[in-house]
Amino acid sequence: MNVRIYVKAGCPYCAGAKRLLDEEGIDYEEIDVVAHPERRAEMEAHSNGQKAVPQIFFGARHVGGYDDLQEVDRTRGVRTLVLEGDDEQLGV
């Protein structure tokens, strides 16, 4: 499964989301929307206009931001998103 996280340098919520994914052993593609501003439009398009970072995707599934990722982890475990195996990929 392709996991993407849209971030910007210095963002504590981005760092927290990456740390949670790292702790769970989940590989992800990190996309810095400041270094690659063209990717911000991509992020917004796939997240129903969300402008804040981080924005986290498991395949085509938009999880949301850091608080959303923490909630998934708290209620059922973030690894369940990987195990569900959503093979549909974002068209990017």
C-alpha angles and dihedrals in degrees: 000000000000112000117192129188121188111209147157128218116267095022109136092199090053090050091050093050092048091048091052091050091046092050089053092048093242115153116220143174111243115210118191107209092197095052090042106031092174088067092059090071089050090051093049093047093053095042099051093257100315109161101180123092140263102050113174129201131186102197105309092336113107108214095179127222136333095287090052092049090050090050092052090048092048096047104038110350126268091246088070088072089060094043092052085067102212098192094184108108132206112259095242 
